[in-house]
Amino acid sequence: MLTHKKLTISKSLKSFIDMCGDFEFLRIHHSYIINFNHIIRYSRTDRFIELIDGTKIPFSRVNQKLIEDRLVIL
């Protein structure tokens, strides 16, 4: 887990998803990939996910159903 450090990378987020696999990681927004094992709160109305470190990450309306489907599996 990164702790509020910025990284500059030359790979796309899609390449990281491909490396990590689909089950535990999901791209929830254009700029964010999350690990489902680190979710502590999901807010459907405010459209954000809170992680165990307190970070609140927004998710797009387009991905809302995908996220909810994945949360049901876990």
Secondary structure, DSSP 8 states (H G I E B T S, - for coil): ---S-----SS-HHHHHHHH-SSSEEEEETTEEEEGGGEEEEETTTTEEEETTS-EEE--GGGHHHHHHHHHH-
